[in-house]
Amino acid sequence: MLMVPSNNLSGDHRHPFIGPCRMLRVVGVNAHLVDAGCGRAVVLIHGAQSWGYTWRHQVQSLIEAGYRVIIPDLPGNGYSDSPDDFDYSINGLSDFLAYLLDALDLEHVVFAATAAGALPALDFTIRFPERVVGLGLVSACGVPHQEPFLWKYLHLPILSESADPQATYGQLSEMLRRGVFDGGLVSDEMVNAYHAPLRRSGSWKANLALEQNWHPEFVQESIDCIRCPVLILWGKQDPWHPLRMASEFKRRMVASQIELLEACGHFPQEEVPGRFNSKLASFLKDTVGY
């Protein structure tokens, strides 16, 4: 597994190569991000207990399609800072995205977000509609659904705070294998890549704050007002986010379309990257241009 250092000094910023990365100071947070290519900016947002690694199969494809790819690690995740005093609510992370775009001098972007990462992206789109020209929702949160056990566990303050992040390796491995259609796709390398950031100083505490401060009611009540083109990409065999969620997004957002991916679970961008990239590139070309 190729490891690369970011533009920071400490050894805990070494990670699998996913694309050209750097650190950028954003509202007091050293934010780790991939920034590559040129053209219209496509900002890819990871889900809970995740980081930019989840989009590793999309970077080169989007660059070759003529887009600038930006993949931030949200505060508390991946290789970005995990400050104790950060606002880890959905609204707080939505504000972070606004400051990030300002720091990058980007007025208009396309967001593509997966799972819980869709909540701050949707919040941003609802509050700043003039800045979002297109939106991709990938097995996304944003309409009511039943949460997997691990997410419920993280909402329990006493139990979750007493957990040892080192011990989460087995839970993470099992969760990934349950989430995909073909468990054989989950390698030790993949589990290690997701687990390593959780061992960084402050990361586990920040992840608990993320889970315990995320209240999706505003987003769930407001998505009807989204008017930009929306691509809803969903694995047909997603064990956690049933297809009725995709249908609900489609029903409530006037300019949306659904693409269902066969033999695919909760992580379409990782499980079937070829088909996923083709659907995303077609949507971008047909609706938002270059």
N, C-alpha and C positions, 0 to 999 in steps of 0.2 A: 504494500500500500504506500503510494507516494505521499510523503509528508512535506508540507511547506510551511515556513514561518510567515506570519503576517508582518506588517510594518510596525510591530511592537516588539518589546525586548524580551519579555519573560517566556520561558520554555513552554508554559501551558497554552501558548497561542500557536503551537504547532498542530496541524490538522491535515486530514486527507485533502488532496488537491481537488477543488471543484471549479476553479477559475481564478483569474487575477483578483486578489483581494487586498484590502487595505483597512486601516483604522481611520475613522473620521470622528472628530469631537462634535457631538450634537447635544445641546442643552445639558452640558456637564457630564455626558456619558461618552466613553470611548466606544464607539459603535463599530463593530466588525462587519464588513460588507464586501461582496463581489461586485465589481463595476467593470463591465467589458462591452465592447462593441460600440456602434454608433447608430444613430437614427432615433426614432421615437422610443422613449423610455418605457420598458416593461419592468415593473417592480414585482418581484415574487416574494410572497410572505409565507413563512413556514407555520406549522401548527404547534401545539403544546408539547413541551419536553422535546423540542426539536431545534433545528437550526438550518442554515442554508444548504447543508448536505443533501436535504431531501429533494433539491432542485438540480442536482449535479448532472442529470441527463438532459436538461433543457438548455444549458448555457450555450454550448456550441451550436445547437440547432437554431436558437433564436438569433445568434450573431450572424449565422449564415443566411438567415431569412431577412436580415437587414435591420435588426433592432439593437438598441442598447439595453443590456441586461443588468439590473440592479437587484441584489439579493442581500438584504440586511438581516443580521441576527438581532431580533428584538431584545431590548434590555432584559437581563436576567436569563438569556438563552445563548447557546452557542458560545462564541468567543467575544461577545460584547460584555461590558461591565454589568455588574449586578448590585447597584447601590441600594443600601437599606432604605433610603428616604425617597426612592423613586415611586411614582404613582403607577402601580401595576394594574390599574383598572383598564377596561376596554377603552374608555375615553382617554385615559392617560397615554396608552399606546397609540391611539389614533392621533393625539397631539404630537407624539414623538414622530410619527410618519410625516406630519405637516412640517415639523422642524427639519427633518431629514431632507425632504424635497427642497425646502428653502436653502439648506446648506449646499445642496447639489445644483441649485439654480434651475430647478425643474418646475415649470408652471403647470404643465399638463402631462398626465401619465396614464398608462394602463396598469391596473393591478390584477394579479392572479394570486389567489390565496387558497390555502388548503386547510381543511378541518377548522380548529379553533382560531387559526390565524385569519380566517375570514371575518371574524367579529370586529377587530380594529379596522380592517379594510372596508367593511360595510359601513361602520360608524363614520369613517372619513368620507366615504362617498355620499352618505346622507347629509353630512354637515358641510361638505365642500364640493358640491356637485359640479361646479364649473372647472374643477381641476382634474376630474376623472373622465377620460374619453372612452374607456372600455373597462370591463370587469370580467375576470374569470373566476368561477367558484368551483373548487375541486373537492368533492365529497365534504362539503362545507357545513360549518355551524351557521346559525342565523335564523333558523326556524325551530320550534320546540321539538325535542327528541329525548330519548332515554340515553343517559351517559353510561359508558363502559365502567366496570368496577374500579379500575385504577383511578379514574377521574373522580368518582364518588369518594374513594379513599382519601384523595388529596384535599377534599373539602372538609375532612374531619380534623380539626386543629390538633388535638392531643395525639391521636394515632399517627398522623402524617408528620408532625414535628419530631416525633420520637424515632422515625424511620432513619436508617443508616443509608445514605445515598450509595454507598458501596454495595449494599445488599439489593439495590434495585436492578442490578444487572440481569438476574434471572427473571425478574418480573418484566423487564423491558424486552428481553429476548422472547418470552412467551407472548407478550402483547403483540409484538411485530409479527410473529408467526400466526397468531390468531387473526390479525388484521388483513393478511394477504390471501388471495385465492390459492396460490401455490406456496406452501410453507417452505419449499426447497429454495425459494429465492432469497430467503433470509440467511445470510452468511455470518460467520463470526466477525468478519471485517465490518459488516454493516452494523451489527450490534455494538461493537467497540466504538465505531464512529459516533453513534448516538449517545452512548453511555459516557464517553470521555468528558464532554462538557459539563455533565451533571456532577462531576467530581471536582470541578473548579471552585475555588473559594467563593462563597456567597451564592452559588448557583442554585443549590437545592432550596435554600431559604427563599430566594427570589421566585422559584417555580411554585412554591407553596403560596406565596403572596399572589402570584398570578391567578392560580386556581381559585383562591378564596376571595378574590376581589373582582372576579369576572361575573358581572350580572348582565345578561343579554337582553333584558326586557326592552330597552330603548331601541336596539337594533331590530328585534323581532316585531316590534310594533310599528316600525317606520320604513321597512324596506319597500313598501308600496310606492314610495315617492321616488325611487331610483329610476331614472329615465335613460341612462346611457346603455349602449349595447352590452348584453351580458351573455357569456357562454357558461352553461352549467355542465360540467364534466363529471361523470359519476361512474364508479365501478358497479356493475350490475349485481355483483355478489358481495357488496360492502356489508360486513357483519354488524356494524355499529350505526351506520347512517343509512336507513332503508330508502328505497327509491321514492317513497311518498314524500320525503324531504325535497328531493329534486323537483318533483311535481309541484310542491307547494311554492318553491322559489319561482318556478315557471308561471304559476297562476298569479303570483303577486307582483311580478316585475314585467312591465309591458313590453320591453324590448329584449326579452330573453329567449334563448334557445337551449335545448337539451341535447347532449351527446352522451349516450350510454355505451360503456365499454365492456364487452363480453370477457368472461374468464378473468375478472379483475375485482379486487377487494377495495380496501379503504385508501390505498396509496397509488392511484392511477399513474402519477408522474414517475413512479419508481417501478411499478409492476409491468406496465406496457408502454414504455417511453416512446417507441416508434409511432404507435397509433395516437398516443396522447399528443406528441409534438406535431403531428400532421393536422390534427383537429384544431390545436391552438393556433398554428401558423395560418390555417385557412380562415379562421375567425378574425385574426388580426388583419390579414390582407383585405378581407371583404368588408370589414366594418370600420376600422380605424386607420388603415393605410400605414405609411412609413414615417 
